[in-house]
Amino acid sequence: MGMPVLHRLFGFLFLAFPAPLLVAAEEPPAYRQDFERLDTEALAPLRIHTQFSAPDSVPGVAGKAWRSDGFSSWAELPYETGEKFSLTVWLALESYPSDLEVPVSELSPSAIVHQWDGRGGFNIHVDTFGRWGARLQTESGETDLVVETPFPLYRWVQLALSVNEREAALYLDGEMVAREVLPAPLRPADAPIRLARAVDEAEILNFTVNRLNGVFDELRLYRRGLPAAEIQAIRRRYPDTVPVEPSLAVPESRFAGDHLRPRLHAMPPANWTNEPHGLVKVGDLWHLFYQRTPNGPYKTQMHWGHMVSRDLLRWENLPDALWPELQDDEFGFDMKGIWSGDVIYEGGRAFAYYTSVNHGDRLGAANPGVSMAVSEDPELRHWRKLGPIINTRYVRDFRDPYLFKDGDTWHMLIGAAQKDGGGLDYYILEKEENKWRHRRRFSSIPFHKMDIGSEIWEMPVFEPISVDAHVLVVNPIGGRISKYGEPATRAVYWVGRWRNGLFHPYESEPKNLDLLPGHLAPAVERGEDGSLRAIGIVDERRSPQAQEDAGWAHTFSFPRRWRLLEDGRTLGQSPAPELVRLRGEPLDTPPVPALLEKPLWLAEPDGAYELVLESSGAGGLAIGVDLLVSSAGGEYTRLMFDGESDTVILDKRNSWHGGGGEGPDLLQAAYDSAAFGEIRELRVFVDGSVVEVFVNDSAAFSFRSYPEDPGARGLRIFPLRKKAVLAGATLWPLRIPAE
C-alpha cells in the first residue's frame, strides 16, 4: 500500500528536525481527525460507511463527534503503521456489541479500532459482555493485552494504545490498564485502520450483528510509542468529565426522511424492540421497560430498555436497565438474553422479575429461569441482580413472569408450555420464609381446555377489571398458531371470578383482545382514575431486509383504557383519556352530508391525526375509510365497517407498491354488536406506519401499513351500500403538547 501524502510529509518532518525538539514543542500527531465535519471532503482520507443519508453528527468532547449506529456504519482510514506507533481516541459506548447467542468460546468480538490482515497488525477489541483488550501480531506470534475490568458504558473515556519495539500498553483516561513485553517487533498489517467494525463479523439473516454502537471523537495517530507521561498530558488537555447523554442520543437527522416512522408513539430511539413489560408508576412518573436490541434492527441477546413519562404522551429514553452478563469466565445465568418480565414497586424499592436464558444449568441457574433484580434508585436507573429464583421444574418451558397482589400475598404467573399445550406456571410468595412456593392449580378450568392449540402462552396479565371480576390476558404462540395464519398470533383473554386463590373463568374458550391481529402483549398499570392503562406492541409486517433498510423495527401502541362492558363478560378498550391532549385545532373539512352517497375526500393531514366518524341513523354505520392514499391514488389502505352484517374488514392489497410487506393483505372479523353495541362511532389514529382503530370506545385493533409514497396522506370516506347515515366527521391533527 502506498503512503498517503499526509504521512510522507510528516515522515519528512521527522527527518528534518531532531526528536527532542519535537517533543518539547508537543509533537503533532501524524494524523488527527476531530470529526467536526462529516462530509467527504472534510473527512478525507478517512471514509465513514453508513446506510443512512449522512453519518450521524453529535456533540463530542470538543465540538462535534461521529456516532456509529451499531449495525451499518464504520470508518476506514488508509494509513501505514510501522513497528512503533501510538493512537488515542475518545469514545462513549451505549452498549456492548451484539453477537450470536453462542457459548463464550464461539463469540466474535467487535473492534473499537483495528488494523489487521491475519498476518500482522493490531486489534483493540470488546465483546458482548464488555471484556476487552488488544491483540498484536508480532514477528514471533500474537500477544494479548487483557484488561481485568469491563469497558465503561454510558460515559466518555479516552483510550490509548502505545507500541514500541519491545512493549505495548493500553491506557484508559490516562491510566495504564494493561501492559505486555513483546517477544518481537510488531508486524504491520497491509490493511486500512477501521473503527467500529469487527475483524470477524457475525451474521443473522441479512444483518451484521457485531459492529459497535457508540460515539468517536479526537482520533490521533503517532509514529512512535508514546510514554505514559505524554499520554497523560494529552488526556489533561480535555475536561475531566464530559456530558454523554447528548452524544449518545440518536440525532433526529437519522430518520428525518422516514415517512413510515411514528413520531408520537412511544418507541426506542432506533434499532429493534419487542414486547413492552414492567409498566409501573412510581410517584408521578410512568416507567416502561421493554425488550431491546440496542445495536441494530434484529433480535439477539435481549436487553431491558427503559423509558419514562409523566403524562403517557412525552416519553424520555433512559439507559438500558438490564443486559446479559457473565458470572465467571464462561457462564452467566442471563448470558443469552434478558427476556420479558414484570416490575413491582413496594417499600421504596423496585423489583424486576425476568426470564433469564443461558447455555445450560450451571451455578444453580435454570435455562430458562426466572431471575430477580432490585433497584433502590428513585429513578429506577440502577439495578442490582439477585440471580435466579425459579426453574422449569413443573413445565416443559416457560417465560414472562407477571406478579399481582391479593391482600398481603404476592402471586406470580409465568407463561408456560404444559405437556399438552399452552398454560401457566403458578407460584405464591411465602412471606415468612421469603420463598416462592409452587401451586398446582390457578384456574378452575384445566389449561388444555382453555388453550387454542398453542405450544406456549406468553406475556400473561391478571388484574381486577370490576368489583367482582378479573381478566386474564395471554398471548398463545406456536403449535397451530402462526404470525400470518389462522389462528393468528394475538392476545386473548378470559373474564371470571377470583375466589380463594383460584380463577374461575366464565367460559373455557377465550375472546380475542382485538378485532383483528396486529397488536399484542400489552403491559398494564393503573391510572389516576383507578382504571387500567395498557400499552402493547404493534408489530412489524415487513421483511427483515426492509427492517434493516429502515434501521428500526416494531413500535408500541398508544395507551388504551380497559374496562368491563355491561354484559360482564367482555373487555372494553378505548383510547386512554390522556390522548385527548394530543389534539390540535380541528382541520377544516367539507361539510358531511347526513346521507353519504358517494366518496368524500376530507382534508389531507400533514403528519399524525385522529379521525372521528359518528352515526346519526339506526342500524349502525356501514362505511368505508381509505387511509394513506398516495397522490396518484394507487396506494391506499382500506377499512370497511358494516353495521348491518356486523363485519370489519382491513384491505391492504393496495397499501404498498414498494414490496417487502409480509402477512395476509385481507383480514376480516365478526363484530360483536351485542357486546360492543351498534357501530355508532369510529376513532382512527394514524401516525407514520401505525394505524389504531376504536369502535364505540369499546372494540379496538391496531396494524401497520407501509405506503411507498411519502406524500400518501389522502383520506376519503365512502358508503358501503347505497348510502351511509353520518352525523359528522372531525379531523384533529396530533402533536405533543407544550409542557
TIVEXTI-77615 format. One record per residue (C-alpha): residue in three letters; y, z, x. Coordinates in steps of 0.05 Angstrom, whole numbers, plus 32768, in hexadecimal, padded with zeros to 4 digits. Layout:
! TIVEXTI-77615
ALA Y Z X
...
//
This chain:
! TIVEXTI-77615
MET 8000 8000 8000
GLY 8044 7FEE 801B
MET 8078 8024 8026
PRO 80B2 8021 7FF4
VAL 80F8 8014 8011
LEU 810D 805B 8000
HIS 80D5 8079 8029
ARG 80E0 804A 8064
LEU 8129 805E 8065
PHE 8119 80A8 8068
GLY 80E5 8099 809E
PHE 811E 807A 80C7
LEU 8149 80B8 80BC
PHE 8112 80E5 80D5
LEU 810F 80BD 8116
ALA 815A 80B8 811E
PHE 816A 8103 811A
PRO 8147 813E 813A
ALA 811F 8169 8109
PRO 8144 81AB 8116
LEU 8186 818B 8101
LEU 8167 8173 80C0
VAL 814A 81B8 80AF
ALA 818C 81DA 80BE
ALA 81AF 81A9 808F
GLU 817C 81B5 8057
GLU 8153 8177 8062
PRO 8154 8149 8025
PRO 8111 8137 8006
ALA 80F2 80F3 8013
TYR 80F0 80EA 7FC8
ARG 8112 810F 7F8F
GLN 810F 8103 7F44
ASP 813A 812D 7F17
PHE 8126 810A 7ED5
GLU 816F 810B 7EC0
ARG 8167 80C5 7EA4
LEU 8125 80A9 7E8D
ASP 8136 805F 7E89
THR 810F 8030 7EB7
GLU 8149 8023 7EE6
ALA 8159 806D 7EF2
LEU 8110 8080 7EFB
ALA 80FC 8048 7F2B
PRO 80CF 8047 7F52
LEU 80B0 807D 7F26
ARG 8095 8064 7EE3
ILE 8086 808C 7EA5
HIS 8050 8072 7E76
THR 8055 8084 7E2C
GLN 803F 8065 7DEB
PHE 8081 8078 7DCA
SER 80C1 8050 7DCD
ALA 80DC 807A 7E07
PRO 80C7 80B6 7E31
ASP 80DA 80FA 7E14
SER 811A 8115 7E33
VAL 8124 8160 7E2A
PRO 814D 8198 7E4B
GLY 8134 81A9 7E90
VAL 8141 81DC 7EC7
ALA 817C 81B2 7EDE
GLY 8196 8182 7EAA
LYS 815F 8158 7E89
ALA 8114 8155 7E93
TRP 80D9 812A 7E7E
ARG 80A8 8144 7E49
SER 8061 8129 7E4A
ASP 8040 8123 7E06
GLY 7FFA 813A 7E1B
PHE 7FD3 80FA 7E0C
SER 7FF9 80B9 7E17
SER 802B 80C8 7E4E
TRP 8028 80D0 7E99
ALA 8054 80BE 7ED5
GLU 8042 8093 7F11
LEU 8067 808E 7F54
PRO 8056 805D 7F8C
TYR 805A 8089 7FCA
GLU 8037 808E 800D
THR 8024 80D5 801F
GLY 8013 80E4 8067
GLU 7FE7 811A 8086
LYS 8022 814A 807E
PHE 804B 8150 803E
SER 8067 8180 800B
LEU 8079 817A 7FC2
THR 809E 81A7 7F92
VAL 80A3 819D 7F47
TRP 80BB 81C5 7F0C
LEU 8090 81C6 7ECE
ALA 8082 81EB 7E8D
LEU 8040 81E4 7E68
GLU 803B 81EB 7E1D
SER 7FF0 81EE 7E21
TYR 7FB6 81E4 7E50
PRO 7F99 819F 7E4E
SER 7F64 818F 7E1A
ASP 7F1E 817B 7E2E
LEU 7EDB 816B 7E10
GLU 7EB8 81A8 7DF2
VAL 7E87 81AD 7E2C
PRO 7E6F 81E4 7E5B
VAL 7E9D 81F8 7E94
SER 7E75 81D1 7EC8
GLU 7E82 8190 7EA1
LEU 7ECD 8196 7E97
SER 7EFE 8160 7EAD
PRO 7F3D 8185 7EC3
SER 7F81 8165 7EBB
ALA 7FB2 815D 7EF4
ILE 7FF9 8176 7EFB
VAL 8004 8147 7F37
HIS 7FD1 811F 7F5C
GLN 7FCA 80E7 7F8F
TRP 7F7F 80DA 7F92
ASP 7F53 809E 7F9E
GLY 7F0F 80BF 7FA6
ARG 7F11 80BB 7FF3
GLY 7F53 80DD 8001
GLY 7F90 8100 7FE4
PHE 7FA0 813F 7FBD
ASN 7F9A 8158 7F75
ILE 7FBF 8193 7F57
HIS 7F93 819F 7F1B
VAL 7F8F 81CC 7EDE
ASP 7F56 81D1 7EAC
THR 7F53 81E1 7E62
PHE 7F4E 822C 7E70
GLY 7F8A 822E 7E9E
ARG 7F63 8233 7EDF
TRP 7F88 820D 7F14
GLY 7F8F 81FD 7F5D
ALA 7F90 81C1 7F8C
ARG 7F5B 8195 7FAC
LEU 7F68 8170 7FED
GLN 7F3E 813A 800E
THR 7F3E 8142 8059
GLU 7F1D 811A 8090
SER 7EE5 814E 808F
GLY 7EDC 8154 8043
GLU 7EFD 8177 8009
THR 7F23 81B8 800A
ASP 7F33 81E0 7FCB
LEU 7F6D 820F 7FBF
VAL 7F5B 823D 7F86
VAL 7F8E 8268 7F62
GLU 7F73 82A8 7F44
THR 7FA2 82AE 7F09
PRO 7FAA 827C 7ECF
PHE 7FE3 824B 7ED1
PRO 801E 8265 7EA8
LEU 802C 8249 7E62
TYR 806E 8246 7E3C
ARG 809B 8251 7E78
TRP 80BC 8228 7EAE
VAL 809D 8230 7EF3
GLN 80A6 820E 7F36
LEU 8067 81F4 7F57
ALA 8063 81E1 7FA0
LEU 802C 81C6 7FCD
SER 8035 81C6 8019
VAL 8004 81A2 8048
ASN 8007 819D 8093
GLU 7FD2 8189 80C7
ARG 7FA6 81C7 80BE
GLU 7FBF 81EE 8082
ALA 7FCE 81E5 8038
ALA 7FF1 8217 800A
LEU 8003 821A 7FC0
TYR 8041 823E 7FA7
LEU 8057 8254 7F62
ASP 80A0 8266 7F5B
GLY 80A6 826D 7FA6
GLU 806A 829C 7FAC
MET 802C 8285 7FD1
VAL 7FF0 8287 7FA1
ALA 7FBB 8263 7FCA
ARG 7FB2 824F 8013
GLU 7F7A 822D 803A
VAL 7F70 8217 8082
LEU 7F5E 81CD 8083
PRO 7F21 81B8 80AC
ALA 7F45 8177 80BE
PRO 7F86 8154 80AB
LEU 7F90 813A 8065
ARG 7F76 80F4 8058
PRO 7FAD 80D0 8031
ALA 7F9A 80AB 7FF2
ASP 7FA8 8062 7FE6
ALA 7FC2 8070 7FA0
PRO 8003 8082 7F7D
ILE 8018 80C9 7F6D
ARG 800B 80D8 7F23
LEU 8026 8110 7EF8
ALA 8005 812B 7EB8
ARG 7FC7 80FF 7EBD
ALA 7F80 8115 7ED1
VAL 7F5A 80F5 7F0A
ASP 7F1C 80F2 7EDC
GLU 7F31 80E7 7E94
ALA 7F09 80FF 7E58
GLU 7F04 80D5 7E19
ILE 7EF7 80E4 7DCF
LEU 7EF4 80A5 7DA4
ASN 7F33 807F 7DB8
PHE 7F57 80BC 7DD3
THR 7F61 80D4 7E1A
VAL 7F5E 811F 7E12
ASN 7F6D 8140 7E55
ARG 7FB3 812B 7E66
LEU 7FEA 815F 7E6D
ASN 8019 817A 7E38
GLY 8058 8195 7E5A
VAL 809C 8188 7E79
PHE 80AB 8170 7EC0
ASP 80EC 8176 7EE8
GLU 8107 8174 7F2F
LEU 80CE 8151 7F54
ARG 80D8 8152 7FA0
LEU 80AC 8134 7FD6
TYR 80B2 8143 8021
ARG 8091 8124 805D
ARG 807C 8165 807D
GLY 805C 81A6 806A
LEU 8094 81D6 8057
PRO 808E 821E 806C
ALA 8091 8256 8038
ALA 80DA 8266 8049
GLU 80F1 821F 8039
ILE 80CA 821D 7FF8
GLN 80E8 825F 7FE3
ALA 812D 8245 7FF5
ILE 8123 8209 7FC8
ARG 810D 8236 7F90
ARG 814B 8262 7F97
ARG 8178 8227 7F88
TYR 8163 822C 7F3F
PRO 816D 8264 7F0C
ASP 813B 829D 7F0B
THR 8129 828D 7EC2
VAL 8134 824E 7E99
PRO 812C 824C 7E4D
VAL 80ED 8226 7E3C
GLU 80EF 821E 7DF0
PRO 8121 81E4 7DF0
SER 80F8 81C1 7E26
LEU 80B5 81C6 7E03
ALA 80D0 81B2 7DBE
VAL 80BA 816C 7DAC
PRO 80FB 8143 7DA9
GLU 810C 8123 7D67
SER 8111 80E0 7D8B
ARG 80C4 80DC 7D93
PHE 80B9 80D1 7D49
ALA 80FE 80B9 7D34
GLY 80E4 8074 7D20
ASP 80A5 808D 7CFD
HIS 80B2 8082 7CB2
LEU 806D 809F 7CA1
ARG 807A 80E4 7CC0
PRO 808E 8119 7C8D
ARG 80D1 813A 7C9A
LEU 80CD 8175 7C69
HIS 8085 818A 7C69
ALA 806E 81C1 7C98
MET 8049 81A2 7CD3
PRO 8042 81AA 7D1F
PRO 8075 8188 7D4B
ALA 8042 8154 7D61
ASN 7FF8 8145 7D6C
TRP 7FBD 815D 7D42
THR 7FB7 8192 7D0D
ASN 7F85 81A5 7CD8
GLU 7F7D 81E0 7CA9
PRO 7FB5 8212 7CA0
HIS 7F9C 8259 7C9B
GLY 7FB3 82A0 7CA4
LEU 7FF0 8298 7C78
VAL 800E 82DD 7C7A
LYS 8052 82FB 7C69
VAL 806D 8331 7C97
GLY 80AF 834C 7C80
ASP 80D8 830F 7C6B
LEU 80B4 82DF 7C99
TRP 807B 82B1 7C85
HIS 8049 82A4 7CBD
LEU 801B 8267 7CB9
PHE 7FE3 825F 7CEB
TYR 7FBD 821E 7CF0
GLN 7F8A 81F4 7D16
ARG 7FAA 81CE 7D4E
THR 7F9E 81A1 7D8A
PRO 7FE0 81A6 7DAF
ASN 7FD1 816D 7DDF
GLY 7FC6 8131 7DB2
PRO 7FB4 8116 7D6D
TYR 7F69 8125 7D75
LYS 7F3B 8160 7D67
THR 7F1E 8189 7DA0
GLN 7F21 81D2 7DB7
MET 7F4A 81EB 7D7D
HIS 7F85 821A 7D86
TRP 7FA8 8245 7D52
GLY 7FED 8228 7D48
HIS 8024 8254 7D2C
MET 8062 8246 7D02
VAL 8091 8273 7CDB
SER 80C1 826D 7CA0
ARG 80EF 8299 7C78
ASP 80F0 826D 7C3A
LEU 80B2 8240 7C3C
LEU 80E2 8205 7C48
ARG 80FA 820B 7C90
TRP 80C2 8214 7CC2
GLU 80C9 8227 7D0B
ASN 8090 8217 7D3B
LEU 807D 824F 7D6B
PRO 804F 824F 7DA8
ASP 8005 824C 7D98
ALA 7FE9 8290 7D84
LEU 7FA1 8287 7D9E
TRP 7F7C 8255 7DCA
PRO 7F37 8250 7DEB
GLU 7F2C 827D 7E27
LEU 7EF6 8293 7E57
GLN 7EDC 82DA 7E62
ASP 7EBA 82C8 7EA4
ASP 7EB3 828C 7ED1
GLU 7E87 8266 7EA0
PHE 7E8B 8284 7E5A
GLY 7EBC 8296 7E24
PHE 7EAA 82AB 7DDD
ASP 7EDF 827A 7DC2
MET 7EDC 8247 7DFA
LYS 7ECC 820B 7DCD
GLY 7F03 821B 7D9C
ILE 7F25 824C 7D6E
TRP 7F16 8234 7D28
SER 7F35 824A 7CE7
GLY 7F38 8290 7CCC
ASP 7F69 82C1 7CAD
VAL 7FA0 82F3 7CBF
ILE 7FAD 8335 7C9D
TYR 7FE5 8366 7CAA
GLU 7FDB 83B1 7CA4
GLY 7FF8 83EF 7CC4
GLY 802C 83C8 7CEB
ARG 7FF8 839C 7D0C
ALA 7FDD 8356 7CFF
PHE 7F93 8348 7D04
ALA 7F79 8301 7D0E
TYR 7F31 82F1 7CFC
TYR 7F1A 82AD 7D14
THR 7EDD 8282 7D20
SER 7ECC 8282 7D6A
VAL 7E9F 824C 7D86
ASN 7E7F 8246 7DCB
HIS 7E43 822B 7DF0
GLY 7E0F 8260 7DE0
ASP 7E05 82AA 7DD3
ARG 7E1E 82CE 7E11
LEU 7E42 8310 7E1B
GLY 7E2F 8322 7DD3
ALA 7E55 82E6 7DB7
ALA 7E36 82BE 7D80
ASN 7E3F 8273 7D7B
PRO 7E61 826E 7D4B
GLY 7E7B 82B4 7D3F
VAL 7EB4 82D7 7D1D
SER 7EE4 82F5 7D50
MET 7F21 8320 7D4A
ALA 7F66 8325 7D6A
VAL 7F9F 8356 7D5F
SER 7FEB 8350 7D64
GLU 801B 838A 7D67
ASP 8055 835A 7D71
PRO 8085 835A 7D35
GLU 8089 830E 7D3B
LEU 803E 8305 7D44
ARG 8049 82DC 7D82
HIS 801C 8303 7DB1
TRP 7FD3 8311 7DA3
ARG 7F9C 8339 7DC5
LYS 7F55 8321 7DBA
LEU 7F22 8357 7DA8
GLY 7EE5 8329 7DA9
PRO 7EAC 8317 7D7A
ILE 7E9B 8345 7D3F
ILE 7E6A 831E 7D13
ASN 7E34 82EA 7D21
THR 7E0B 82BA 7CF7
ARG 7DD0 82E8 7CEE
TYR 7DCB 82DE 7CA3
VAL 7DDC 8294 7C9B
ARG 7DCE 8252 7CBE
ASP 7E17 8246 7CD0
PHE 7E5C 8261 7CBD
ARG 7EA7 825B 7CC8
ASP 7EEC 826D 7CAE
PRO 7EED 82B8 7C9D
TYR 7F1B 82CE 7C63
LEU 7F2E 8316 7C55
PHE 7F42 8339 7C15
LYS 7F4E 8382 7C04
ASP 7F32 83A4 7BC7
GLY 7F4D 83EB 7BC1
ASP 7F47 8409 7C06
THR 7F0E 83DB 7C1C
TRP 7F14 839A 7C43
HIS 7EE4 8362 7C33
MET 7ED5 8323 7C5C
LEU 7EBB 82E1 7C42
ILE 7EA3 82AC 7C73
GLY 7E94 8264 7C60
ALA 7E4A 825B 7C6D
ALA 7E0E 822D 7C6F
GLN 7DD7 8250 7C49
LYS 7D8F 823A 7C4C
ASP 7D98 820E 7C0E
GLY 7DE1 81F7 7C14
GLY 7E27 8212 7C18
GLY 7E3A 8259 7C08
LEU 7E5B 8297 7C24
ASP 7E4A 82CD 7C56
TYR 7E66 8310 7C3D
TYR 7E79 8351 7C61
ILE 7E9F 8391 7C51
LEU 7EC2 83BE 7C83
GLU 7EA4 8404 7C86
LYS 7EE3 842C 7C95
GLU 7EC1 846A 7CB1
GLU 7E99 8442 7CE4
ASN 7ECD 840B 7CEC
LYS 7E94 83DA 7CE7
TRP 7E88 839C 7CBC
ARG 7E4A 83A3 7C91
HIS 7E25 8367 7C74
ARG 7E1E 8363 7C29
ARG 7DE6 833A 7C0A
ARG 7E0B 8323 7BCC
PHE 7E53 830F 7BBE
SER 7E49 82E5 7B7E
SER 7E21 82F4 7B40
ILE 7E0D 82AB 7B40
PRO 7DE3 8295 7B7C
PHE 7E09 8267 7BAB
HIS 7DD6 822F 7BA5
LYS 7DE6 822B 7B5B
MET 7E31 8228 7B6A
ASP 7E2C 81F5 7BA2
ILE 7E38 81AB 7B97
GLY 7E08 8190 7BCB
SER 7E2D 81A5 7C0B
GLU 7E14 81BB 7C4F
ILE 7E48 81F2 7C58
TRP 7E85 8210 7C35
GLU 7EC6 8215 7C5D
MET 7F09 8239 7C56
PRO 7EF9 826B 7C1E
VAL 7F32 828D 7BF7
PHE 7F27 82C6 7BC6
GLU 7F61 82E6 7BA1
PRO 7F75 8305 7B5F
ILE 7F94 82D0 7B32
SER 7FA2 82FC 7AF6
VAL 7F9A 8344 7AE0
ASP 7F4F 833B 7AD4
ALA 7F3C 82FB 7AF8
HIS 7F31 82E3 7B3F
VAL 7F2D 829D 7B5D
LEU 7EFD 8287 7B93
VAL 7F10 8247 7BB8
VAL 7EE3 8225 7BEB
ASN 7EDF 81E1 7C0D
PRO 7E97 81C7 7C0E
ILE 7E86 8193 7C43
GLY 7E48 816F 7C5D
GLY 7E08 8161 7C37
ARG 7E18 8132 7BFD
ILE 7E63 813B 7C08
SER 7E8D 810D 7C34
LYS 7ED7 8102 7C40
TYR 7ED6 80BE 7C1F
GLY 7E9A 80C4 7BF0
GLU 7E8A 80E2 7BAD
PRO 7E88 811D 7BAC
ALA 7EC3 811C 7BDC
THR 7ED9 8152 7C0C
ARG 7F09 817D 7BE4
ALA 7F17 81C4 7BCE
VAL 7EF2 81E0 7B92
TYR 7EF8 8223 7B6E
TRP 7EDB 8254 7B3D
VAL 7EFF 8286 7B12
GLY 7EDC 82C7 7AFF
ARG 7EDD 8312 7AFF
TRP 7ED7 8341 7B3B
ARG 7EB0 837E 7B26
ASN 7E91 83B5 7B51
GLY 7E8F 838A 7B90
LEU 7E73 834C 7B6E
PHE 7E95 830B 7B59
HIS 7E7F 82F2 7B14
PRO 7E94 82A9 7B0D
TYR 7E9E 8291 7AC6
GLU 7E77 8251 7AD6
SER 7E48 823D 7B0D
GLU 7E66 81F8 7B14
PRO 7EA8 81F7 7B3A
LYS 7EE8 81D4 7B26
ASN 7F0E 81A7 7B55
LEU 7F4E 81C6 7B6F
ASP 7F72 8183 7B6D
LEU 7F6B 8149 7B3D
LEU 7F5E 8119 7B77
PRO 7F47 8127 7BBF
GLY 7F79 8127 7BF9
HIS 7F90 8170 7BFB
LEU 7F61 81A8 7C11
ALA 7F57 81EA 7C35
PRO 7F93 8211 7C19
ALA 7FAA 8253 7C38
VAL 7FCA 8285 7C09
GLU 7FFB 82BF 7C09
ARG 8024 82E0 7BD2
GLY 806D 82D1 7BC8
GLU 80A6 82FE 7BB3
ASP 8092 82F5 7B6A
GLY 804B 830D 7B78
SER 802B 82CA 7B6A
LEU 8002 82A4 7B9E
ARG 8021 826F 7BCB
ALA 7FEF 823D 7BE7
ILE 7FF7 820B 7C21
GLY 7FBF 81DA 7C30
ILE 7FB5 819D 7C5B
VAL 7FC3 8156 7C44
ASP 7F92 8133 7C71
GLU 7F96 80F1 7C95
ARG 7F7B 80B2 7C76
ARG 7F87 8083 7CB1
SER 7F5C 8070 7CEC
PRO 7F58 8096 7D2E
GLN 7F7C 805C 7D50
ALA 7FB5 8061 7D1C
GLN 7FB8 80AC 7D29
GLU 7FBE 80A1 7D73
ASP 7FF4 806C 7D69
ALA 801B 809D 7D3E
GLY 8013 80D8 7D6F
TRP 8003 810A 7D37
ALA 7FCF 8116 7D02
HIS 7FCD 813D 7CC0
THR 8003 8166 7C9F
PHE 8008 81A2 7C71
SER 8017 81A0 7C27
PHE 8056 81BA 7C06
PRO 804A 8202 7BEF
ARG 802C 8208 7BA9
ARG 802D 8241 7B78
TRP 7FEB 8255 7B59
ARG 7FE1 8275 7B15
LEU 7FAA 827B 7AE1
LEU 7FB4 824D 7AA5
GLU 7FAF 8263 7A5D
ASP 7F66 8252 7A56
GLY 7F56 8289 7A88
ARG 7F28 825A 7AAD
THR 7F55 8228 7AD0
LEU 7F81 822F 7B0E
GLY 7FC7 8213 7B04
GLN 7FEF 81F7 7B3E
SER 8039 81E9 7B3F
PRO 806B 81DB 7B77
ALA 8081 821D 7B95
PRO 80C3 8232 7B75
GLU 80E2 8234 7BBA
LEU 80DF 81E8 7BBD
VAL 8117 81E0 7B8B
ARG 8147 81F2 7BC3
LEU 8135 81B0 7BE5
ARG 8157 8189 7BAE
GLY 8199 8166 7BBA
GLU 81C5 8147 7B85
PRO 819B 811A 7B57
LEU 81A0 80D0 7B65
ASP 81BF 80A1 7B33
THR 8186 807D 7B10
PRO 8187 8049 7AD8
PRO 8186 8067 7A92
VAL 813E 8072 7A7D
PRO 8131 8055 7A38
ALA 810C 8082 7A08
LEU 80D8 804B 7A01
LEU 80C8 802E 7A45
GLU 80AB 7FE8 7A38
LYS 80B1 7FC7 7A7D
PRO 80B5 7FDD 7AC6
LEU 80F5 8002 7AD8
TRP 810E 8007 7B1F
LEU 812C 804A 7B32
ALA 815D 8059 7B69
GLU 8140 804D 7BAE
PRO 813E 8090 7BD2
ASP 814E 8093 7C1C
GLY 811F 80C8 7C36
ALA 80F6 80FD 7C13
TYR 80FE 8106 7BC8
GLU 80E4 8125 7B88
LEU 80DA 80FC 7B49
VAL 80D5 811F 7B05
LEU 80BE 80F8 7AC8
GLU 80BD 811A 7A83
SER 809E 8104 7A42
SER 80C0 810A 79FE
GLY 8089 80F0 79D1
ALA 8046 8105 79B7
GLY 8005 80F4 79DB
GLY 801C 80FF 7A22
LEU 8036 80CE 7A55
ALA 8013 808C 7A61
ILE 803A 8074 7A9D
GLY 8034 8056 7AE1
VAL 805D 8064 7B20
ASP 8062 8037 7B5C
LEU 8077 805D 7B9B
LEU 8088 8045 7BE1
VAL 8095 7FFE 7BCA
SER 80A7 7FD0 7C04
SER 80E6 7FA6 7C04
ALA 80BC 7F68 7BF7
GLY 8093 7F8C 7BC2
GLY 804F 7F7E 7BE2
GLU 8042 7FC6 7BF7
TYR 8040 7FFD 7BC3
THR 8018 803A 7BAF
ARG 8008 803F 7B65
LEU 7FFE 807D 7B3A
MET 7FE7 8078 7AF1
PHE 7FE7 80B1 7ABF
ASP 7FC6 80A0 7A7D
GLY 7FD2 80D8 7A4B
GLU 7FA9 80B4 7A16
SER 7F69 80AF 7A3E
ASP 7F77 80ED 7A69
THR 7F6F 80C5 7AAA
VAL 7F95 80C8 7AEC
ILE 7F8F 808D 7B1D
LEU 7FA6 8084 7B64
ASP 7FA7 803C 7B7C
LYS 7FB4 8031 7BC6
ARG 7F98 7FEA 7BCB
ASN 7FDE 7FD0 7BDB
SER 7FF8 800C 7C00
TRP 7FF2 7FF4 7C48
HIS 7FF0 7FAD 7C60
GLY 7FED 7FC5 7CA9
GLY 7FA4 7FD9 7CA5
GLY 7F86 8017 7CC4
GLY 7F81 803E 7C83
GLU 7F41 8063 7C73
GLY 7F1F 807B 7C34
PRO 7F1A 8060 7BED
ASP 7F58 803B 7BD5
LEU 7F4B 8046 7B8B
LEU 7F41 808D 7B71
GLN 7F3B 80A4 7B29
ALA 7F34 80E8 7B09
ALA 7F2C 8105 7AC4
TYR 7F67 812F 7AAE
ASP 7F56 816F 7A88
SER 7F8C 8170 7A52
ALA 7F6B 81AC 7A30
ALA 7F79 81D6 7A6E
PHE 7FB8 81B5 7A8A
GLY 7FD8 819D 7A48
GLU 7FEC 8156 7A35
ILE 800F 8131 7A6E
ARG 8057 8143 7A5F
GLU 8077 8149 7AA4
LEU 806A 812A 7AE8
ARG 8088 8143 7B29
VAL 807C 8115 7B65
PHE 8092 8128 7BAC
VAL 8095 80F2 7BE2
ASP 80A1 8104 7C2B
GLY 808E 80CF 7C5F
SER 8044 80C0 7C54
VAL 8038 80FE 7C29
VAL 8038 80F9 7BDD
GLU 802E 8137 7BB2
VAL 8026 8134 7B66
PHE 802A 816A 7B31
VAL 801A 8161 7AE8
ASN 8039 8193 7AB7
ASP 8042 81C2 7AF1
SER 7FF8 81D1 7AE9
ALA 7FCD 819A 7B08
ALA 7FD8 817E 7B4E
PHE 7FC1 814E 7B84
SER 7FDC 8136 7BC7
PHE 7FCC 80FA 7BF1
ARG 7FE5 80CD 7C2A
SER 8000 8086 7C27
TYR 8014 805A 7C63
PRO 8040 801E 7C52
GLU 804C 7FF3 7C8F
ASP 8093 7FE2 7C79
PRO 80C4 8019 7C90
GLY 80F0 8006 7C55
ALA 80BA 8012 7C21
ARG 80E2 8041 7BF6
GLY 80E2 801C 7BB4
LEU 80D1 8042 7B74
ARG 80C1 8027 7B2F
ILE 80A2 8042 7AF0
PHE 807E 8019 7ABB
PRO 8058 8024 7A7A
LEU 800C 8023 7A7C
ARG 8008 800A 7A35
LYS 803B 7FE5 7A0B
LYS 806D 801D 7A13
ALA 8076 8062 7A2F
VAL 80A0 8099 7A0F
LEU 80CE 80B8 7A43
ALA 8102 80EF 7A3D
GLY 811D 80E1 7A83
ALA 8113 80D3 7ACC
THR 8136 80FC 7B01
LEU 8136 80EE 7B4C
TRP 814A 8123 7B7E
PRO 8153 8115 7BC8
LEU 8134 814D 7BF1
ARG 8151 816C 7C2F
ILE 814C 81AE 7C54
PRO 8183 81DB 7C38
ALA 81B8 81F9 7C64
GLU 81AD 8240 7C7C
//
